[in-house]
Amino acid sequence: TSDITKIAVNPLPQPKWNPITVCKGSNATVTLTGSDIDKIEFSNGTTVNGNSTTFTSVDKSETFDIKVYDKNQCSKDTFLTINMDELPVISGDSPLDVCSGEPFNVKAIANNCTISWDQTEVNNAGAKVNDQQEVEGTIKINDPNSSQSYQFTATATSESGAKCSNTKKFKVNVHK
């Protein structure tokens, strides 16, 4: 007679995750799906129990070699990439100095971005946002011994990737 021994062969984990792109300085949470994932081991020795981990204050794109374990302690070597998009850079002249009654134009420039303005600040100055997304207006000061300052906040939002945004304050000083 012969003895028959049955051996269970467990499949390797098949981890899956969505592509990850975050803005510089943001947190990135990675959740692996597929198989019954028990832990993630990084090549630097860090081990995360479960199927999710968070990278805080991401400051560069980086690829990590990882080993993914399932509940049976079967493992698969793979890699995980976190992509980081830079924050938009907003440029433009500030502060602007104008005389009472002279028109002014505040222009924020940021490549491949949409620009928006804090509408409350614009309205409080009696200004408007024109078709080119610039703040323009004329402020008249009646008191000959005074001056006024107005602040306008521009927000630039990138049009691709993680849709990162950044703000810059522009100041207009109106003198009599």
N, CA, C and O of each residue as an XYZ file, in Angstrom:
704
protein
N       0.833     -1.180      0.000
C       0.000      0.000      0.000
C       0.878      1.244      0.000
O       2.030      1.225      0.434
N       0.310      2.285     -0.486
C       1.069      3.548     -0.509
C       0.299      4.624      0.252
O      -0.928      4.697      0.203
N       1.043      5.428      0.932
C       0.432      6.535      1.662
C       0.357      7.753      0.744
O       1.322      8.090      0.057
N      -0.771      8.388      0.742
C      -0.955      9.596     -0.072
C      -1.040     10.786      0.866
O      -1.841     10.809      1.800
N      -0.220     11.747      0.604
C      -0.227     12.973      1.400
C      -0.706     14.106      0.510
O      -0.174     14.342     -0.575
N      -1.718     14.795      0.994
C      -2.226     15.937      0.240
C      -1.561     17.205      0.753
O      -1.464     17.435      1.959
N      -1.117     18.000     -0.165
C      -0.474     19.259      0.187
C      -1.289     20.386     -0.433
O      -1.560     20.401     -1.634
N      -1.665     21.318      0.414
C      -2.408     22.485     -0.093
C      -1.395     23.503     -0.616
O      -0.451     23.881      0.078
N      -1.612     23.925     -1.827
C      -0.751     24.943     -2.426
C      -1.570     26.235     -2.508
O      -2.556     26.321     -3.240
N      -1.140     27.218     -1.752
C      -1.840     28.500     -1.741
C      -1.284     29.402     -2.834
O      -0.074     29.449     -3.053
N      -2.156     30.104     -3.508
C      -1.668     31.027     -4.537
C      -0.949     32.219     -3.895
O      -1.211     32.575     -2.746
N      -0.059     32.812     -4.647
C       0.625     34.010     -4.163
C      -0.356     35.172     -4.113
O      -1.302     35.220     -4.899
N      -0.143     36.094     -3.209
C      -1.008     37.277     -3.178
C      -0.900     38.045     -4.495
O       0.166     38.090     -5.110
N      -1.982     38.633     -4.912
C      -2.014     39.435     -6.140
C      -2.476     40.853     -5.786
O      -3.601     41.240     -6.102
N      -1.605     41.622     -5.131
C      -2.032     42.955     -4.689
C      -2.275     43.892     -5.862
O      -1.591     43.833     -6.884
N      -3.265     44.756     -5.688
C      -3.602     45.757     -6.697
C      -3.837     47.069     -5.975
O      -4.252     47.073     -4.816
N      -3.578     48.179     -6.643
C      -3.862     49.509     -6.098
C      -3.993     50.475     -7.248
O      -3.486     50.241     -8.345
N      -4.674     51.552     -6.979
C      -4.838     52.595     -7.989
C      -3.564     53.422     -8.056
O      -2.864     53.559     -7.052
N      -3.249     53.980     -9.234
C      -2.091     54.868     -9.334
C      -2.231     56.020     -8.333
O      -3.330     56.525     -8.101
N      -1.117     56.419     -7.756
C      -1.146     57.434     -6.705
C      -0.332     58.643     -7.130
O       0.871     58.542     -7.372
N      -1.001     59.794     -7.220
C      -0.335     61.064     -7.483
C      -0.895     62.076     -6.506
O      -2.108     62.273     -6.431
N      -0.012     62.718     -5.759
C      -0.422     63.706     -4.762
C       0.361     64.997     -4.978
O       1.372     65.020     -5.680
N      -0.125     66.063     -4.364
C       0.552     67.351     -4.417
C       1.666     67.376     -3.376
O       1.561     66.743     -2.325
N       2.724     68.105     -3.674
C       3.852     68.228     -2.754
C       3.358     68.672     -1.380
O       2.580     69.618     -1.258
N       3.825     67.967     -0.351
C       3.445     68.294      1.017
C       2.175     67.615      1.493
O       1.822     67.711      2.668
N       1.484     66.928      0.592
C       0.245     66.231      0.957
C       0.548     64.832      1.472
O       1.665     64.331      1.340
N      -0.456     64.220      2.052
C      -0.361     62.828      2.478
C      -0.875     61.920      1.367
O      -1.774     62.294      0.615
N      -0.302     60.736      1.271
C      -0.753     59.742      0.289
C      -1.123     58.473      1.037
O      -0.282     57.880      1.713
N      -2.373     58.054      0.921
C      -2.806     56.807      1.543
C      -2.911     55.747      0.458
O      -3.570     55.945     -0.563
N      -2.261     54.632      0.694
C      -2.247     53.523     -0.252
C      -3.012     52.368      0.370
O      -2.713     51.943      1.486
N      -3.996     51.866     -0.355
C      -4.747     50.691      0.094
C      -4.608     49.614     -0.971
O      -5.014     49.807     -2.117
N      -4.034     48.487     -0.589
C      -3.882     47.361     -1.503
C      -5.136     46.498     -1.446
O      -5.687     46.251     -0.373
N      -5.575     46.050     -2.602
C      -6.730     45.154     -2.674
C      -6.284     43.850     -3.319
O      -5.144     43.727     -3.766
N      -7.175     42.894     -3.364
C      -6.849     41.583     -3.917
C      -6.315     40.700     -2.806
O      -5.768     41.209     -1.827
N      -6.459     39.404     -2.933
C      -6.009     38.444     -1.921
C      -6.352     38.927     -0.516
O      -6.881     40.026     -0.349
N      -6.070     38.157      0.440
C      -6.343     38.486      1.832
C      -5.053     39.038      2.428
O      -4.317     38.308      3.092
N      -4.775     40.305      2.199
C      -3.487     40.888      2.557
C      -3.373     41.073      4.069
O      -4.250     41.651      4.711
N      -2.266     40.564      4.621
C      -2.018     40.608      6.055
C      -1.041     41.720      6.426
O      -1.235     42.412      7.425
N       0.007     41.890      5.621
C       0.986     42.932      5.929
C       1.778     43.295      4.686
O       1.818     42.563      3.698
N       2.412     44.466      4.781
C       3.272     44.978      3.717
C       4.632     45.228      4.345
O       4.740     45.906      5.367
N       5.664     44.678      3.731
C       7.021     44.850      4.237
C       7.828     45.645      3.210
O       7.915     45.266      2.042
N       8.410     46.743      3.663
C       9.218     47.585      2.784
C      10.677     47.161      2.848
O      11.126     46.595      3.845
N      11.420     47.441      1.770
C      12.823     47.021      1.708
C      13.680     47.685      2.791
O      14.757     47.180      3.112
N      13.224     48.804      3.359
C      13.989     49.459      4.425
C      13.732     48.835      5.794
O      14.254     49.310      6.802
N      12.922     47.764      5.831
C      12.651     47.069      7.087
C      11.343     47.445      7.751
O      10.920     46.774      8.692
N      10.700     48.487      7.293
C       9.420     48.893      7.861
C       8.352     47.880      7.494
O       8.261     47.456      6.342
N       7.544     47.491      8.469
C       6.443     46.564      8.228
C       5.141     47.239      8.644
O       5.053     47.837      9.716
N       4.143     47.135      7.788
C       2.819     47.690      8.059
C       1.844     46.537      8.140
O       1.701     45.778      7.181
N       1.168     46.392      9.272
C       0.138     45.359      9.393
C      -1.120     45.829      8.681
O      -1.505     46.992      8.792
N      -1.751     44.933      7.959
C      -2.954     45.279      7.211
C      -2.619     45.618      5.769
O      -1.510     45.374      5.293
N      -3.605     46.188      5.084
C      -3.458     46.424      3.652
C      -3.372     47.909      3.294
O      -3.476     48.269      2.122
N      -3.181     48.778      4.305
C      -3.201     50.210      4.032
C      -2.087     50.915      4.798
O      -1.764     50.550      5.928
N      -1.516     51.916      4.172
C      -0.499     52.732      4.829
C      -0.586     54.160      4.304
O      -1.067     54.398      3.196
N      -0.115     55.104      5.113
C      -0.142     56.509      4.717
C       1.273     57.071      4.722
O       2.025     56.895      5.680
N       1.616     57.743      3.640
C       2.887     58.460      3.544
C       2.568     59.919      3.848
O       1.702     60.504      3.197
N       3.255     60.521      4.831
C       2.936     61.891      5.225
C       3.895     62.883      4.590
O       5.078     62.602      4.398
N       3.352     64.054      4.269
C       4.139     65.172      3.720
C       5.055     64.730      2.583
O       6.269     64.918      2.650
N       4.478     64.149      1.552
C       5.245     63.667      0.401
C       5.987     64.844     -0.228
O       5.383     65.868     -0.547
N       7.314     64.690     -0.405
C       8.098     65.786     -0.971
C       8.852     65.405     -2.241
O       9.615     66.208     -2.776
N       8.640     64.185     -2.721
C       9.249     63.762     -3.987
C       8.539     62.512     -4.488
O       7.889     61.806     -3.717
N       8.667     62.247     -5.781
C       8.170     60.984     -6.334
C       9.144     59.892     -5.907
O      10.358     60.094     -5.890
N       8.594     58.743     -5.564
C       9.455     57.689     -5.063
C       8.841     56.322     -5.348
O       7.623     56.150     -5.319
N       9.714     55.359     -5.622
C       9.294     53.970     -5.817
C       9.858     53.134     -4.674
O      11.036     53.238     -4.331
N       8.997     52.307     -4.092
C       9.372     51.468     -2.958
C       9.290     50.006     -3.362
O       8.303     49.576     -3.958
N      10.342     49.232     -3.034
C      10.282     47.782     -3.188
C       9.535     47.257     -1.970
O       9.867     47.586     -0.831
N       8.516     46.431     -2.228
C       7.727     45.906     -1.124
C       7.528     44.396     -1.285
O       7.635     43.839     -2.377
N       7.240     43.771     -0.165
C       6.857     42.359     -0.148
C       5.487     42.340      0.512
O       5.314     42.853      1.617
N       4.523     41.750     -0.164
C       3.155     41.704      0.331
C       2.854     40.283      0.800
O       3.052     39.317      0.063
N       2.367     40.169      2.052
C       2.035     38.872      2.644
C       0.526     38.723      2.770
O      -0.185     39.679      3.083
N       0.048     37.505      2.520
C      -1.364     37.233      2.775
C      -1.500     36.542      4.130
O      -0.508     36.364      4.838
N      -2.712     36.154      4.490
C      -2.980     35.531      5.800
C      -2.246     34.192      5.971
O      -2.000     33.765      7.099
N      -1.892     33.521      4.847
C      -1.162     32.258      4.912
C       0.344     32.473      4.964
O       1.113     31.511      4.981
N       0.771     33.750      4.988
C       2.174     34.153      4.966
C       2.865     33.835      3.646
O       4.092     33.784      3.569
N       2.059     33.624      2.612
C       2.617     33.562      1.268
C       2.940     35.007      0.878
O       2.226     35.930      1.271
N       3.997     35.202      0.117
C       4.400     36.576     -0.190
C       4.698     36.762     -1.671
O       4.979     35.813     -2.404
N       4.626     38.013     -2.074
C       4.955     38.388     -3.447
C       5.756     39.673     -3.399
O       5.371     40.628     -2.725
N       6.882     39.697     -4.120
C       7.688     40.902     -4.249
C       7.117     41.761     -5.370
O       6.788     41.263     -6.447
N       7.007     43.034     -5.106
C       6.517     43.963     -6.126
C       7.041     45.353     -5.766
O       7.935     45.475     -4.929
N       6.510     46.378     -6.373
C       6.926     47.733     -6.052
C       5.719     48.646     -6.035
O       4.673     48.336     -6.606
N       5.878     49.751     -5.384
C       4.815     50.731     -5.215
C       5.402     52.099     -5.522
O       6.448     52.460     -4.982
N       4.737     52.864     -6.385
C       5.234     54.192     -6.752
C       4.260     55.260     -6.281
O       3.055     55.170     -6.518
N       4.797     56.267     -5.613
C       4.043     57.457     -5.231
C       4.560     58.587     -6.106
O       5.742     58.926     -6.043
N       3.690     59.173     -6.922
C       4.079     60.295     -7.769
C       3.695     61.600     -7.086
O       2.615     61.716     -6.507
N       4.591     62.581     -7.159
C       4.345     63.866     -6.524
C       4.345     64.966     -7.583
O       5.268     65.068     -8.391
N       3.297     65.783     -7.567
C       3.225     66.953     -8.438
C       3.619     68.184     -7.635
O       3.220     68.341     -6.481
N       4.403     69.052     -8.256
C       4.797     70.314     -7.623
C       3.588     71.236     -7.500
O       2.636     71.140     -8.275
N       3.641     72.123     -6.521
C       2.608     73.148     -6.394
C       2.842     74.213     -7.457
O       3.988     74.510     -7.792
N       1.769     74.793     -7.992
C       1.948     75.849     -8.989
C       2.698     77.036     -8.391
O       2.559     77.347     -7.209
N       3.493     77.687     -9.229
C       4.191     78.897     -8.825
C       3.437     80.069     -9.431
O       3.205     80.117    -10.639
N       3.060     81.008     -8.581
C       2.317     82.181     -9.039
C       3.265     83.374     -9.022
O       3.920     83.652     -8.018
N       3.324     84.060    -10.134
C       4.147     85.263    -10.189
C       3.271     86.458    -10.550
O       2.131     86.302    -10.987
N       3.812     87.625    -10.362
C       3.100     88.872    -10.665
C       3.625     89.965     -9.763
O       4.192     89.694     -8.705
N       3.432     91.211    -10.189
C       3.949     92.351     -9.445
C       3.136     92.608     -8.185
O       1.908     92.675     -8.225
N       3.831     92.750     -7.078
C       3.192     93.096     -5.810
C       4.282     93.576     -4.871
O       5.328     92.931     -4.797
N       4.100     94.658     -4.160
C       2.887     95.477     -4.174
C       2.867     96.430     -5.365
O       3.904     96.762     -5.939
N       1.679     96.851     -5.712
C       1.486     97.889     -6.721
C       1.175     99.184     -5.987
O       0.387     99.186     -5.042
N       1.775    100.265     -6.404
C       1.494    101.582     -5.828
C       0.863    102.432     -6.908
O       1.444    102.629     -7.975
N      -0.342    102.941     -6.627
C      -1.051    103.800     -7.591
C      -1.556    105.040     -6.853
O      -1.705    105.048     -5.631
N      -1.807    106.060     -7.623
C      -2.382    107.282     -7.063
C      -3.896    107.167     -7.081
O      -4.472    106.445     -7.895
N      -4.519    107.883     -6.181
C      -5.976    107.905     -6.098
C      -6.567    108.266     -7.453
O      -6.158    109.243     -8.081
N      -7.516    107.485     -7.888
C      -8.207    107.743     -9.146
C      -7.542    107.119    -10.353
O      -8.124    107.134    -11.438
N      -6.332    106.564    -10.209
C      -5.663    105.904    -11.332
C      -6.116    104.445    -11.412
O      -6.313    103.799    -10.383
N      -6.276    103.935    -12.607
C      -6.660    102.525    -12.733
C      -5.491    101.610    -12.359
O      -4.324    101.973    -12.511
N      -5.825    100.443    -11.879
C      -4.797     99.431    -11.591
C      -5.230     98.105    -12.185
O      -6.408     97.871    -12.457
N      -4.235     97.241    -12.378
C      -4.489     95.919    -12.924
C      -3.550     94.945    -12.220
O      -2.332     95.109    -12.275
N      -4.108     93.936    -11.560
C      -3.319     92.925    -10.864
C      -3.419     91.632    -11.665
O      -4.506     91.100    -11.889
N      -2.250     91.138    -12.093
C      -2.224     89.941    -12.928
C      -1.397     88.858    -12.237
O      -0.244     89.076    -11.865
N      -2.004     87.705    -12.076
C      -1.300     86.540    -11.536
C      -0.981     85.610    -12.696
O      -1.829     85.365    -13.554
N       0.233     85.097    -12.722
C       0.667     84.228    -13.814
C       1.098     82.880    -13.231
O       1.893     82.831    -12.291
N       0.578     81.802    -13.785
C       0.986     80.452    -13.390
C       0.789     79.549    -14.611
O      -0.307     79.487    -15.168
N       1.831     78.862    -15.020
C       1.772     78.023    -16.221
C       0.857     76.818    -16.038
O       0.857     76.177    -14.987
N       0.077     76.518    -17.074
C      -0.807     75.347    -17.116
C      -1.755     75.277    -15.920
O      -2.010     74.205    -15.373
N      -2.268     76.438    -15.528
C      -3.163     76.517    -14.371
C      -4.349     77.416    -14.680
O      -4.312     78.243    -15.591
N      -5.385     77.232    -13.905
C      -6.476     78.198    -13.920
C      -6.271     79.101    -12.702
O      -5.818     78.656    -11.647
N      -6.615     80.376    -12.873
C      -6.451     81.355    -11.805
C      -7.836     81.763    -11.322
O      -8.729     82.029    -12.127
N      -8.009     81.809    -10.011
C      -9.248     82.347     -9.448
C      -8.855     83.336     -8.352
O      -7.756     83.276     -7.801
N      -9.783     84.249     -8.051
C      -9.526     85.303     -7.071
C     -10.546     85.221     -5.955
O     -11.677     84.782     -6.167
N     -10.144     85.644     -4.764
C     -11.065     85.743     -3.645
C     -12.054     86.852     -3.979
O     -11.716     88.034     -3.914
N     -13.266     86.471     -4.333
C     -14.259     87.428     -4.831
C     -14.665     88.451     -3.763
O     -14.989     89.588     -4.105
N     -14.654     88.078     -2.498
C     -15.001     89.027     -1.429
C     -13.997     90.171     -1.399
O     -14.384     91.334     -1.278
N     -12.714     89.849     -1.509
C     -11.679     90.888     -1.529
C     -11.842     91.810     -2.732
O     -11.690     93.026     -2.623
N     -12.150     91.217     -3.870
C     -12.333     92.009     -5.098
C     -13.528     92.947     -4.936
O     -13.439     94.135     -5.246
N     -14.640     92.410     -4.451
C     -15.857     93.223     -4.284
C     -15.643     94.343     -3.255
O     -16.110     95.464     -3.455
N     -14.943     94.044     -2.164
C     -14.697     95.054     -1.131
C     -13.887     96.234     -1.658
O     -14.010     97.345     -1.143
N     -13.076     96.010     -2.661
C     -12.266     97.083     -3.239
C     -13.011     97.803     -4.360
O     -12.500     98.773     -4.920
N     -14.208     97.338     -4.688
C     -14.935     97.931     -5.807
C     -14.290     97.600     -7.140
O     -14.463     98.328     -8.118
N     -13.551     96.507     -7.181
C     -12.857     96.089     -8.405
C     -13.656     94.991     -9.094
O     -14.759     94.651     -8.667
N     -13.095     94.446    -10.151
C     -13.743     93.331    -10.858
C     -12.676     92.418    -11.442
O     -11.516     92.810    -11.574
N     -13.073     91.200    -11.790
C     -12.195     90.263    -12.487
C     -12.570     90.317    -13.956
O     -13.719     90.064    -14.318
N     -11.588     90.651    -14.816
C     -11.875     90.773    -16.244
C     -11.801     89.422    -16.954
O     -11.563     88.393    -16.322
N     -12.006     89.435    -18.276
C     -12.022     88.196    -19.068
C     -10.676     87.464    -19.072
O     -10.633     86.262    -19.333
N      -9.591     88.166    -18.789
C      -8.262     87.546    -18.748
C      -7.917     87.059    -17.337
O      -6.770     86.704    -17.063
N      -8.913     87.044    -16.443
C      -8.737     86.612    -15.054
C      -7.740     87.496    -14.299
O      -6.935     87.009    -13.505
N      -7.809     88.802    -14.563
C      -7.010     89.791    -13.852
C      -7.958     90.669    -13.040
O      -9.101     90.900    -13.433
N      -7.465     91.154    -11.899
C      -8.267     92.083    -11.098
C      -7.957     93.491    -11.586
O      -6.794     93.875    -11.710
N      -9.014     94.259    -11.864
C      -8.805     95.634    -12.311
C      -9.803     96.552    -11.622
O     -10.886     96.133    -11.216
N      -9.414     97.798    -11.503
C     -10.308     98.748    -10.868
C      -9.665    100.108    -10.741
O      -8.516    100.313    -11.132
N     -10.427    101.033    -10.186
C      -9.963    102.384     -9.889
C     -10.495    102.724     -8.508
O     -11.692    102.600     -8.248
N      -9.606    103.150     -7.627
C     -10.011    103.494     -6.269
C      -9.699    104.972     -6.054
O      -8.574    105.417     -6.282
N     -10.702    105.728     -5.614
C     -10.519    107.157     -5.363
C     -10.572    107.394     -3.863
O     -11.496    106.952     -3.181
N      -9.567    108.096     -3.364
C      -9.497    108.446     -1.950
C      -9.843    109.927     -1.814
O      -9.257    110.769     -2.494
N     -10.784    110.241     -0.946
C     -11.223    111.631     -0.773
C     -10.406    112.381      0.274
O     -10.255    113.599      0.175
N      -9.885    111.689      1.258
C      -9.120    112.338      2.320
C      -7.679    112.553      1.838
O      -6.971    111.579      1.581
N      -7.231    113.814      1.710
C      -5.901    114.074      1.163
C      -4.757    113.591      2.054
O      -3.620    113.512      1.590
N      -5.023    113.270      3.303
C      -3.967    112.843      4.223
C      -3.952    111.332      4.449
O      -3.308    110.861      5.386
N      -4.637    110.577      3.625
C      -4.706    109.137      3.878
C      -4.285    108.336      2.653
O      -4.165    108.855      1.543
N      -4.072    107.087      2.898
C      -3.848    106.123      1.817
C      -4.577    104.849      2.235
O      -4.924    104.674      3.403
N      -4.799    103.977      1.283
C      -5.494    102.718      1.562
C      -4.741    101.588      0.887
O      -4.116    101.775     -0.157
N      -4.808    100.427      1.489
C      -4.211     99.235      0.902
C      -5.287     98.184      0.736
O      -6.168     98.029      1.582
N      -5.199     97.475     -0.357
C      -6.128     96.386     -0.642
C      -5.310     95.145     -0.945
O      -4.243     95.213     -1.555
N      -5.826     94.028     -0.513
C      -5.151     92.759     -0.736
C      -6.060     91.855     -1.561
O      -7.260     91.754     -1.308
N      -5.467     91.209     -2.539
C      -6.206     90.284     -3.398
C      -5.489     88.942     -3.378
O      -4.275     88.882     -3.577
N      -6.229     87.871     -3.141
C      -5.644     86.532     -3.061
C      -5.964     85.768     -4.339
O      -7.128     85.559     -4.682
N      -4.901     85.354     -5.042
C      -5.044     84.546     -6.252
C      -4.794     83.086     -5.901
O      -3.904     82.774     -5.109
N      -5.576     82.200     -6.487
C      -5.369     80.763     -6.346
C      -5.138     80.186     -7.731
O      -5.948     80.380     -8.637
N      -4.028     79.476     -7.891
C      -3.721     78.796     -9.155
C      -3.925     77.306     -8.930
O      -3.422     76.741     -7.959
N      -4.667     76.671     -9.836
C      -4.919     75.230     -9.764
C      -4.430     74.585    -11.050
O      -4.846     74.966    -12.144
N      -3.539     73.598    -10.911
C      -2.994     72.931    -12.100
C      -4.117     72.179    -12.817
O      -5.089     71.737    -12.205
N      -3.951     72.052    -14.114
C      -5.004     71.465    -14.944
C      -4.825     69.969    -15.159
O      -5.666     69.345    -15.806
N      -3.748     69.369    -14.632
C      -3.531     67.932    -14.834
C      -3.002     67.307    -13.549
O      -2.780     67.993    -12.552
N      -2.806     66.012    -13.591
C      -2.252     65.295    -12.442
C      -3.149     65.371    -11.228
O      -4.340     65.069    -11.304
N      -2.577     65.774    -10.110
C      -3.307     65.810     -8.846
C      -4.116     67.099     -8.675
O      -4.752     67.292     -7.639
N      -4.101     67.971     -9.667
C      -4.844     69.245     -9.607
C      -4.419     70.045     -8.364
O      -5.251     70.471     -7.563
N      -3.110     70.232     -8.234
C      -2.548     70.952     -7.081
C      -2.896     72.431     -7.159
O      -3.079     72.981     -8.245
N      -2.985     73.067     -5.997
C      -3.264     74.502     -5.987
C      -2.357     75.203     -4.988
O      -1.841     74.603     -4.044
N      -2.185     76.489     -5.232
C      -1.348     77.315     -4.383
C      -1.932     78.721     -4.408
O      -2.638     79.086     -5.348
N      -1.644     79.500     -3.389
C      -2.169     80.863     -3.335
C      -1.037     81.868     -3.194
O       0.049     81.550     -2.709
N      -1.322     83.092     -3.632
C      -0.403     84.208     -3.447
C      -1.241     85.446     -3.210
O      -2.275     85.646     -3.849
N      -0.786     86.269     -2.287
C      -1.476     87.522     -1.989
C      -0.807     88.660     -2.744
O       0.418     88.780     -2.766
N      -1.640     89.496     -3.365
C      -1.177     90.678     -4.077
C      -1.700     91.901     -3.342
O      -2.850     91.927     -2.902
N      -0.858     92.905     -3.212
C      -1.255     94.106     -2.476
C      -1.233     95.311     -3.412
O      -0.313     95.478     -4.212
N      -2.279     96.158     -3.293
C      -2.354     97.426     -4.033
C      -2.433     98.542     -3.004
O      -3.353     98.585     -2.187
N      -1.454     99.448     -3.052
C      -1.436    100.617     -2.176
C      -1.924    101.820     -2.988
O      -1.353    102.152     -4.026
N      -2.990    102.468     -2.499
C      -3.541    103.631     -3.188
C      -3.172    104.872     -2.364
O      -3.499    104.975     -1.182
N      -2.485    105.800     -3.020
C      -2.009    107.019     -2.342
C      -2.746    108.233     -2.891
O      -3.128    108.269     -4.061
N      -2.937    109.219     -2.034
C      -3.614    110.464     -2.445
C      -2.695    111.288     -3.303
O      -3.073    112.371     -3.750
